[in-house]
Amino acid sequence: MDRKQLTAGLSEIGLGVILFFSALELPSILTIDTTMELLIFILKVLSYISIVIGIITTIMAIIPEVKKPKNKEVWVEKKK
């Protein structure tokens, strides 16, 4: 397991969650017009993207990489 990749994935998920909750709280803090609605929508989209990238990165860090043998003959001999 690659700890740096796992840390990066979990950090990305955390960033996405923070962006999402920030986008939820913005309407209660600011006056809403069409520009602010667009900004909130973009923040929500960025938070979803960040969460998905973080989940994928975390899964890639947890699941070990399958390495293929370089030489097929060696693979066949080891199998016998």
TAZIWO-V315260 format. One record per run of one state. SS is the DSSP state (H for helix, E for strand, C for the rest). FROM is the first residue (numbers start at 1). LEN is the number of residues. If there is no record, write none. Layout:
SS_FROM_LEN ; SS_FROM_LEN
This chain:
C_1_2 ; H_3_27 ; C_30_4 ; H_34_29 ; C_63_9 ; H_72_8 ; C_80_1
